[in-house]
Amino acid sequence: MITIKELSELPFIEATVTFRGQSIKLMNVLIDTGSAGTIFSVNKLEAIGVKPEANDVTQTIPSVDLSLFILKI
């Protein structure tokens, strides 16, 4: 069962991403049911070997406390 918690009136979950046998647990992943895709912080995924390739779409999203370099999946 997935536990959904509410932060600032938005639904969040914990998610585990696995790549080539390595896993990372991501906390506070926003559930956006109207989204056309999923985005994750490249900074987090690099810890398990996920890196953008030449043809991948990447963007920088400014945040209040830092800027995130993201990979659109």
Backbone as a printed PyTorch tensor [residue, N CA C, xyz], in Angstrom:
tensor([[[  0.8360,  -1.1800,   0.0000],
         [  0.0000,   0.0000,   0.0000],
         [  0.8810,   1.2430,   0.0000]],

        [[  0.5210,   2.2090,  -0.7860],
         [  1.2390,   3.4770,  -0.8590],
         [  0.6040,   4.4660,   0.1000]],

        [[  1.4390,   5.0900,   0.9010],
         [  0.9590,   6.1090,   1.8250],
         [  1.0610,   7.4730,   1.1570]],

        [[ -0.0560,   8.1640,   1.1110],
         [ -0.0850,   9.5210,   0.5540],
         [ -0.1610,  10.4930,   1.7180]],

        [[  0.7860,  11.4470,   1.7260],
         [  0.7050,  12.4650,   2.7720],
         [  0.4420,  13.8150,   2.1230]],

        [[ -0.1850,  14.6730,   2.8760],
         [ -0.5600,  15.9760,   2.3680],
         [  0.3760,  17.0410,   2.9380]],

        [[  0.9920,  17.8000,   2.0310],
         [  1.8330,  18.9300,   2.4160],
         [  1.3420,  20.1430,   1.6380]],

        [[  1.0060,  21.1930,   2.3400],
         [  0.4880,  22.4150,   1.6960],
         [ -0.6850,  22.0950,   0.7720]],

        [[ -1.5350,  21.1760,   1.2290],
         [ -2.7480,  20.7620,   0.5100],
         [ -2.4550,  20.0600,  -0.8170]],

        [[ -1.2520,  19.4800,  -0.9620],
         [ -0.8830,  18.7270,  -2.1580],
         [ -0.4950,  17.3050,  -1.7650]],

        [[ -0.7840,  16.2990,  -2.6540],
         [ -0.4810,  14.8990,  -2.3180],
         [  0.9630,  14.5120,  -2.6580]],

        [[  1.6630,  13.9040,  -1.6890],
         [  3.0400,  13.4640,  -1.8730],
         [  3.1950,  12.0100,  -1.4580]],

        [[  4.1390,  11.3110,  -2.0950],
         [  4.4640,   9.9280,  -1.7490],
         [  5.9840,   9.7820,  -1.6650]],

        [[  6.4350,   8.6300,  -1.1990],
         [  7.8300,   8.2250,  -1.3030],
         [  7.9130,   7.3130,  -2.5220]],

        [[  8.9820,   7.4450,  -3.3110],
         [  9.1450,   6.6100,  -4.4990],
         [ 10.5530,   6.0480,  -4.5350]],

        [[ 10.6720,   4.8040,  -4.9860],
         [ 11.9810,   4.1870,  -5.1590],
         [ 12.2470,   4.0300,  -6.6510]],

        [[ 13.3830,   4.5570,  -7.1020],
         [ 13.8000,   4.4370,  -8.4970],
         [ 14.9520,   3.4420,  -8.5460]],

        [[ 14.8300,   2.4390,  -9.4290],
         [ 15.8780,   1.4240,  -9.5770],
         [ 16.4410,   1.4970, -10.9860]],

        [[ 17.7790,   1.4780, -11.0780],
         [ 18.4670,   1.5460, -12.3620],
         [ 19.6840,   0.6430, -12.2990]],

        [[ 19.7120,  -0.3510, -13.1850],
         [ 20.8340,  -1.2940, -13.2560],
         [ 21.2120,  -1.8730, -11.8990]],

        [[ 20.1870,  -2.2720, -11.1540],
         [ 20.4030,  -2.9430,  -9.8760],
         [ 20.6410,  -2.0280,  -8.6910]],

        [[ 20.7440,  -0.7270,  -8.9080],
         [ 20.9160,   0.2220,  -7.8100],
         [ 19.6130,   0.9750,  -7.6070]],

        [[ 19.3040,   1.2620,  -6.3560],
         [ 18.0500,   1.9540,  -6.0390],
         [ 18.3100,   3.1900,  -5.1980]],

        [[ 17.3960,   4.1370,  -5.3320],
         [ 17.4100,   5.3340,  -4.4910],
         [ 15.9680,   5.6330,  -4.0830]],

        [[ 15.7930,   5.9820,  -2.8280],
         [ 14.4780,   6.3300,  -2.3100],
         [ 14.3270,   7.8430,  -2.3570]],

        [[ 13.2960,   8.3060,  -3.0260],
         [ 13.0200,   9.7310,  -3.1540],
         [ 11.8550,  10.0850,  -2.2430]],

        [[ 12.0660,  11.0550,  -1.4150],
         [ 11.0430,  11.4860,  -0.4640],
         [ 10.2480,  12.6480,  -1.0640]],

        [[  9.0230,  12.7900,  -0.6370],
         [  8.1740,  13.9240,  -1.0190],
         [  8.0720,  14.1090,  -2.5300]],

        [[  7.6610,  13.0500,  -3.2160],
         [  7.4110,  13.0950,  -4.6560],
         [  5.9630,  13.5300,  -4.8720]],

        [[  5.7810,  14.6390,  -5.5600],
         [  4.4430,  15.1830,  -5.7970],
         [  3.6900,  14.3190,  -6.8010]],

        [[  2.4600,  13.9630,  -6.4730],
         [  1.5880,  13.2500,  -7.4080],
         [  0.8310,  14.3080,  -8.2100]],

        [[  1.0560,  14.3360,  -9.5180],
         [  0.3870,  15.2950, -10.3940],
         [ -0.3810,  14.5080, -11.4480]],

        [[ -1.6540,  14.2650, -11.1880],
         [ -2.4550,  13.4210, -12.0780],
         [ -2.7550,  14.0750, -13.4160]],

        [[ -2.5320,  15.3750, -13.5370],
         [ -2.7860,  16.0650, -14.7980],
         [ -1.5330,  16.2580, -15.6340]],

        [[ -0.4200,  15.7230, -15.1740],
         [  0.8530,  15.9220, -15.8700],
         [  0.9830,  14.9850, -17.0680]],

        [[  1.6590,  15.4710, -18.1040],
         [  1.9090,  14.6570, -19.2960],
         [  3.1750,  13.8240, -19.1510]],

        [[  3.9320,  14.0440, -18.0850],
         [  5.1820,  13.3080, -17.8940],
         [  5.6020,  13.3320, -16.4410]],

        [[  6.7800,  12.7900, -16.2060],
         [  7.3350,  12.7320, -14.8580],
         [  8.7120,  13.3660, -14.8840]],

        [[  9.0170,  14.1570, -13.8770],
         [ 10.3450,  14.7540, -13.7890],
         [ 10.9800,  14.3910, -12.4570]],

        [[ 12.2920,  14.1540, -12.5060],
         [ 13.0710,  13.8840, -11.3080],
         [ 14.3300,  14.7320, -11.3540]],

        [[ 14.8610,  15.0330, -10.2020],
         [ 16.1060,  15.7860, -10.1100],
         [ 17.2690,  14.9270, -10.6050]],

        [[ 18.0090,  15.4180, -11.5970],
         [ 19.1800,  14.7090, -12.0890],
         [ 20.1940,  14.5510, -10.9520]],

        [[ 20.2910,  15.5630, -10.1030],
         [ 21.2300,  15.5240,  -8.9880],
         [ 20.9970,  14.2970,  -8.1110]],

        [[ 19.7520,  13.9360,  -7.8970],
         [ 19.4230,  12.7570,  -7.0760],
         [ 19.7010,  11.4650,  -7.8450]],

        [[ 19.2890,  11.4020,  -9.1100],
         [ 19.3960,  10.1680,  -9.8850],
         [ 20.8350,   9.8160, -10.2550]],

        [[ 21.7100,  10.8080, -10.3120],
         [ 23.1130,  10.5270, -10.6150],
         [ 23.7410,   9.6040,  -9.5750]],

        [[ 23.1930,   9.5950,  -8.3680],
         [ 23.7180,   8.7330,  -7.3020],
         [ 23.6100,   7.2530,  -7.6510]],

        [[ 22.6840,   6.9010,  -8.5590],
         [ 22.5390,   5.4970,  -8.9650],
         [ 22.9410,   5.2830, -10.4260]],

        [[ 23.6070,   6.2770, -11.0090],
         [ 24.1350,   6.1140, -12.3550],
         [ 23.2710,   6.6270, -13.4870]],

        [[ 22.1250,   7.2210, -13.1870],
         [ 21.2790,   7.7750, -14.2460],
         [ 21.8420,   9.1380, -14.6290]],

        [[ 22.1840,   9.2860, -15.9160],
         [ 22.7310,  10.5480, -16.4050],
         [ 22.0650,  10.8790, -17.7310]],

        [[ 21.8120,  12.1560, -17.9860],
         [ 21.2150,  12.5380, -19.2670],
         [ 22.1370,  12.1760, -20.4330]],

        [[ 21.5310,  11.6890, -21.5130],
         [ 22.2730,  11.4120, -22.7360],
         [ 22.0810,  12.5820, -23.6950]],

        [[ 22.8210,  12.5960, -24.7720],
         [ 22.8360,  13.7260, -25.7060],
         [ 21.4450,  14.1190, -26.2050]],

        [[ 20.5590,  13.1590, -26.4340],
         [ 19.2290,  13.4570, -26.9860],
         [ 18.1480,  13.6440, -25.9350]],

        [[ 18.4850,  13.5310, -24.6570],
         [ 17.4950,  13.6930, -23.5900],
         [ 17.1090,  15.1570, -23.4190]],

        [[ 15.8630,  15.3620, -22.9970],
         [ 15.3790,  16.7150, -22.7310],
         [ 15.6460,  17.0290, -21.2620]],

        [[ 16.4090,  18.0800, -21.0150],
         [ 16.6860,  18.5200, -19.6460],
         [ 16.3180,  19.9920, -19.5180]],

        [[ 16.0300,  20.3940, -18.2990],
         [ 15.7010,  21.7840, -18.0180],
         [ 16.2030,  22.1220, -16.6210]],

        [[ 16.3220,  23.4040, -16.3430],
         [ 16.6020,  23.8640, -14.9900],
         [ 15.3530,  24.5460, -14.4750]],

        [[ 14.9180,  24.1220, -13.2990],
         [ 13.7280,  24.7010, -12.6850],
         [ 14.1700,  25.4980, -11.4690]],

        [[ 13.9300,  26.8160, -11.4780],
         [ 14.3050,  27.6060, -10.3040],
         [ 13.3930,  27.2850,  -9.1240]],

        [[ 13.9580,  27.2940,  -7.9450],
         [ 13.2210,  27.0010,  -6.7260],
         [ 13.5560,  28.0890,  -5.7140]],

        [[ 12.8050,  28.1310,  -4.6470],
         [ 13.0330,  29.1350,  -3.6120],
         [ 14.4170,  28.9710,  -3.0070]],

        [[ 14.8240,  27.7260,  -2.7380],
         [ 16.0860,  27.5000,  -2.0490],
         [ 17.2280,  27.0400,  -2.9520]],

        [[ 16.9540,  26.6050,  -4.1940],
         [ 17.9880,  26.1900,  -5.1170],
         [ 17.4030,  25.9900,  -6.5020]],

        [[ 18.2430,  25.8000,  -7.4830],
         [ 17.7690,  25.4700,  -8.8290],
         [ 17.9850,  23.9840,  -9.0600]],

        [[ 17.0030,  23.3060,  -9.6430],
         [ 17.0900,  21.8830,  -9.9080],
         [ 17.3180,  21.6420, -11.3890]],

        [[ 18.2810,  20.8130, -11.7050],
         [ 18.5220,  20.3590, -13.0660],
         [ 17.7260,  19.0730, -13.2010]],

        [[ 16.7760,  19.0300, -14.1060],
         [ 15.8590,  17.8980, -14.1650],
         [ 15.9420,  17.1680, -15.4970]],

        [[ 15.5450,  15.8880, -15.4600],
         [ 15.4450,  15.0450, -16.6330],
         [ 13.9780,  14.7150, -16.8150]],

        [[ 13.4200,  15.0370, -17.9760],
         [ 12.0150,  14.7390, -18.2500],
         [ 11.9130,  13.2900, -18.6990]],

        [[ 11.0830,  12.5150, -18.0390],
         [ 10.8910,  11.1080, -18.3880],
         [  9.4750,  10.9140, -18.8820]]])
